[in-house]
Amino acid sequence: MFPRMMRAALTRAMIATGLKSRQWSPNMFTIASQVPVQGQRLKHALTASGQVRKDAALPSEEASTSMVQYALLVTQRTTLDKVANWIHESSLYPMTFGLACCAVEMMHVAGPRYDVGRLGLLFRASPRQSDLMIVAGTLTNKMAPALRQVYNQMPEPRYVISMGSCANGGGYYHYSYSVVRGCDRVVPVDVYVPGCPPTAEALVYGIFLIQKKIRGTRVTQSGSFRCPLATNGVRSYL
C-alpha cells in the first residue's frame, strides 16, 4: 500500500515539475554518494585550449539521475518550509542574559514604547523554553561556563544575538585579565548589534535580522522533516 501511495505522489510531483516520463528508470532512486556533483564534470566539458567540447554535456544539460532530487531542486523551499518558518519567526522566545548596562536597553525593548510583543516575542527565564539568547553586557571568565551551560539547555533550532561592544569583542574592557574578548568564543553568534550601549532600535533591528535568517532556513532536508529536538538541544562548537 505504501509503495503505491509513494509512486502516486512521485507521479504527481513529476507532472508538477514537468519531468518527462522517459526519465523513469530502475536506477532512479540512487544513493546520494553515488550521484555525481555537477562541478565534477566542468573540467571534462572543455578542451585543452579552453573551448567547449561538443561531445561532452554541460552540467546544466545533464539529465537528473533521481526524480526525487530533481523535484527537491525545483522546489527549493516548499510550502511546509514557509509555514514552519513563519510560525517560528512569529513566536520567538528570547532568553534574557543581561550582564551589564546593555541589559537596560534590552528591558527598554520590552517596554510599551517599542513593545516587541507585537512581533511575537515573549521573554522567558528558562532556557528550556527559549530559542533565542540575547547576550547583553560584559562576559567575564567566571560567567563564561554558565553562559555555555544555558546555551546547551536551549532546544534546537536556537539563535544568539550579541548585544553591545563588550559582548561583541570585550569593548572597553578588552584588555582586562578577567573579560572574555567576545561571547562568540563561547557560543556561536548569529547577529552582532554594535554600540556602547546600543539603542533599543538597534536591538529591534537585530531581531529583524534573526527573523530574516529564519525565513531563509529549510525545515525539510532530503525530503524528510528535520526534528528540532533530534540532537537533544546539544551541539558541539568548542
N, C-alpha and C positions, 0 to 999 in steps of 0.2 A: 504493500500500500504506500509506504513512504517513498520508495524509488519512483513509483508512478507519479506521485504528487510533485516530487522534485523535478522530474522530467517535464511535467506540465508547466511548472514555474519557470524552468530554464527555457522552455519553448516560448513562453510569453516574453521573457527577457530578451530572447533572440529577436523576436518580432519587433519589440520596442526599440532595440538598439540598431536595427537594420542589418543584423548579421545574416549572411546568406546561408542557405541550407547546405551548400556544398562544403562548408567548413566543418560539418559534423564528421567525426572520425572516432574510431575506438580509443585512440590515444588522446582524446580531447581533454580528459582530466589528468593532468600531469603534476608531478611534484614540483614545488616552487624552485627547488635547487636545480632541476633539470631544464627549466625554462631559460633560454639564452637571454642575456641582457642586451638591450638594443645597442648600447655603446660598444659592445664587443666586436661588432661587425663593421664599425666605421673604417678601420684600417684596411679591411678587405674590399671595401667599396671604391677605393682609389688606387690608381696605378702608381708606379714609382715616380712618375713626373707630376703627380698630384691631380690628374684628370679622373673624371668619373668613369668607372667601368660599366659597360652596358650589360655584362653578363652577371653582375652582382647586384642584388636588390638592396636598395637603401633601407635604413631602419624604419622609415615611415611607410615603406611599401611592403614590409614583411607581413605575412599573414599571422594572425593570432593563433597560438597553439592551444589556448584554453578559452572556451567561451565564457567561463566564469570570470577569468581575469580580464577579458575584453569588456564584459559588462561593468566590472568594477572600475575600469579605467575610464569608460564613457561617463558613468555616473560617479564623478569624483566625490560628491557629497550627496548622500541620499536624504530622503525626507526624514528618516529616523535621526540622522545626524543633526539636521536643522532643528527638529523638535527638542531633542535632548540638550543641545547647546543653548537653545532659547530658555529652557527650564533652568539650566544651570546658571546662566548669566543673570537671570532674573530672581535668583534665590541664593545669593552668596551669603555665607555666614562667616564674617571675619572673626579671627581670634585676636583679641587685643593683647599686645605685648609691649606696653608702654614702659620705657626705660628712663626717659628724661623729659626735657621740655617739649619735645615734638609730640609727646602724648597729649599735651593740652590742645594742640591743633587737631589731633585726631578726635578728641572729645568734641571739639567745635564742629566737626563734620557731622557728628550725630545729633547736634542741636537743631532747634527749629528753623534756623536761618538757611541751612543747607539741606538738612533732612534727607540723608541718604536712604532712609527707609522707603522713600518713593521709588528708589532703584531696586528695591527688593532686598537690601542689606539689613541684616539683623545681627548685632554684636552678641557673641556668645563667650562665656567664661570657661567653657570646657573645650579642650582641643578635639575631643572625640565627636563633637557636634559641629566642627568648623572645617571649612575648606579653603580659607584664605587667612594668612597671617600677615599682620602689619607690624613690622619691627620699627618702632618709633623711639629713637634715642641712642645713647651711647651703650655699646655692648662691651662689657668687661670680660676678663678671662674667667672669673668665677661664675658669671652668668651664662657663658657660652654652653656648658654642658646642659643646663636647664633649657636653654633655647632649642638645642638639638633634640632633647627628650620630648619636649612639647611638639616639635615638628614631626617626630616619628609617630606620635599618637594621633595625628590627623589622618583621616581616611583619604584615599585616592579618589579622584584627582584633587590635588592641592596646589595652591599658589602662594607666593610670598611677595610682599611689597616692602622694599627697603625705603624707609621714610627719613629723610634728613641726611646732612653731611656726615654725622657721626656713624649712622648705620651704614652709609654707603662706603666710607673709607676711613673712618676714625675721626674725621673732622678736625676740630680744634685740638683734640687730644690724640692726634695721630701718632705722635712720638712718645706717648706715655707708656710706661712699663706694664700697665695693667689693663690696657684697652686693646680690643681686637680691631684690627685695621680693616673693617668691613665685615658685615654679617654674612657676606657671600662666602667667607672662608669656613662657615659652619653649616649653612643651609643654602640650597640653590635659590637664587633670586630671579624673579620674573620681570619686575618693574622697579626701576630706581627713581625716586622722587627727590630732586635736589632742593637745597635750601637749608637755612640755619636760623630759625626753623622754617620749613616750607609752609606756605599758606594753606588754608583749608581748600581753596580752589585747586591747588596743585595736587593735593591728595585725591580730590574728586576726579581730576583728570587721570591720575594713575589708576583709579578704579575703572574708568572708561577703557583704559588700555588693557586691563585684565579681561574685561568683557569682550573686547575686540579679539583678544587671543583665544578666548573660549569659543567664539564664533568660528574661528578658523581650525579648530580641532576636529578630529574624526572619532566618533564613538565606535563605528563599525570598522573592523580590521579583518581583511581577508574573508569577508562575507559572514563573519560571526560577530556577536555582540561582546564587547570587552567589558567585563565586570570591574567597576572601580575598586572593589574590595578584594580583588584576586590576589593581591600581594600583601594583604593584611595591613595595608597602610604603611608599610616599611619599604624604603628604597635607599640603597646604599649610595652615598656620594663621597664618603671620606675614605 
